Structures are given as C-alpha cells and as structure tokens.
Amino acid sequence: MIENRTHLVRDTTFTEDTSKIRTGHGPDNMATLRSFAINQLRATGRTNIAADLREMSYQPFHRPLNLLGSA
C-alpha cells in the first residue's frame, strides 16, 4: 500500500496505527486533528514535525497559540 506524506507523518509521529481510539467518529476526528496540527506547522515553513511538536510541548499554552496567530 502506498501511503501519502501526511499519513506517513501521522503514523510515525503520532503512532496513529496503534491508536486505541476505534469506535464511532473518534478515529476520523483524531486523524483530522493530527492532520491539522501537521498542516499548521508546515504552513509556517517547518519541516521536522516531530521536533517541532516536542518544542511546542515545552510551553503548551503559549506556543500553539502563537503558531495560529491567536496570542
């Protein structure tokens, strides 16, 4: 199976294929949120998604809002 670039990043960075979310709309909703996070990072020119997510986690209430332009 050929996977696209976004799914590969979602699987390697977020370990999406091992997720325990399996019922209802949960899997689709989480895939959407993960893709949104990846696309927002890429829109700002970032290329190392895993490293950038780690950096965002250091100040979880400030850095994601700065990325979105809300803070």
Secondary structure, 3 states (H helix, E strand, C coil): CCCCHHHHHHHHHHCHHHCCCCCCCHHHHHHHHHHHHHHHHHHCCCCCHHHHHHHHHCCCCCHHHHHHCCC
